[in-house]
Amino acid sequence: MTDARRDGEDGRRSEPARVGSIADVPRREPAISVVIPVKDDAALLTRCLSALAAQDRPADEIIVVDNGSSDDSADRARAAGARVVRCEDPGIPAAASAGYDAADGDLILRLDADCVPEPGWVGAVATAFAAEADIAAFTGRARFTDGPVVLRAPLALIYLGAYRALLGLTLGHPPLFGSNLAFRREAWEAVRHEVHRDDPELHDDLDLAFHLGAGHRIGILTEVRMGMSMRPFTDGRFRRRVHRGYRSVVVHWPHDFPPRRWRRLAAERLHRRAQRMLA
């Protein structure tokens, strides 16, 4: 399968040409693409791909975005049957966006290379979207798969609880969590030219939440939890994550300064509610 791209005369990136894609196959249920950005994480990527191969409802395609790896991450991805897309632009925002652009599925699921999805993850996401036609994106819970056993549950609760509380207040709706994330392809296409894909110092999921949440509903996936590594707390990267989170918020100001965003979202919700009542 190829993923041919051309830049238009105006310099903007054109839509990917999908040759022999899953979109060409007639089906009764939505096709599902899984996107995994990776850089030099071959061993954990192999574990992640093994867990995806064991899903009760397998994905229709798995896209691994190689963001300049110097190890054999790309080779391991191909050996596992994934489609490898190479992204030369540095940073997870660029890599994740390249994967979403390349995806052929009606639903795009995102996780990280150090994640271990439960066997029912893909199926639970598909079921959630089928039950909630007006929700454009779902974000889910997580659990730690390594680190001190006694700290795994409380640390996950504190970490994710604080993330959702603080950023939910900032956004005016649930934030997206990149390790357990899914959205409809048409929702991505509506915002793909708005996201800050060229800034490697942003959290791509938080940036995406600002843009998707402005005009789409975001739901919480409660049925399954994503296994993930505790290494951000042990390898010195946590401070950098906090800095990126702060930067991801302020780069959207003043347009999305919380009170201004809350008022705008409230008006949009009232408008949608009125439309539903008149329908």
C-alpha positions, 0 to 999 in steps of 0.5 A: 500500500502506498501513501503518495503525497504532493505539494500543491503549487501554493505550497500547501500539502495536498490530500494523501492519495490512497491506492488499494486502501481499506476505503476501497473495500465494501463494508457494513461497519466503520473501518478502523485505523490505529496510529502509533507515533514512534522514535527509537522505541523498538522493544516497547513498540513490539509489545504494543503491536503484539497487544493490538494483534490480540484484539477481540476486534482487530483494527483494519490497519495499523499505521506506525509513524517513524519520526526519525528513529535510529533503531529498528522500530520501522523494521519491527513495525513492518514485520508485525504487518503495520504500515510505516509512514515516515515523518521527517519533521521533528516532534510528536505533533508532526508525527501524529498528524502525519499518521492521521492524514495517512489513515484510511479508516472511518475511525482513527484510534491513537496510542503510544508505543509504550502502551498495552491496550486491553484485548477489548479496546478496539471493540469498545471504541467501535461500540461507543461510536456506534452508540453515540452518533453525535460524539466526534471523539472519545478519550479513555482511562489508563493504568500503569504497567510498570514501576512499583506495584504499590504506586501504580493505582494511586499514581494513575488516579492522581496523575490522570485525575489532575490532568482531567480536572485542570485541563477540563477547566481550561478547555471547558470540556474533557481533554484528550489523552493521547495514549487512549484516544479515538475520533472520527475521520471527518472530525480530523479533516475539519481541523487538520489545517488548524492544529499546530503540527509544526511545533515540537514543543506542544502536546499534540493531544492537548492541542487537538483538544482545543481545536476538536472541542471548539465545534465537536462533542468529546466523550469519555470511554469508560469500558477499558483502560489503556496500559502505559509505562510509568517512565515519564516519572522515572526518566526525568521527562516529567518536568518537560511534559509540564512545560509542554502542557503549559505552552500548549495552553498559552499558545491558544491565548487570547482567543481561547483564554478560559472565560472567552472560550467558555462563553463561546462554547456555551453559545455553541451548545445552546445553538446545537440544543435549539437545532435538536429541538427544532429537528 
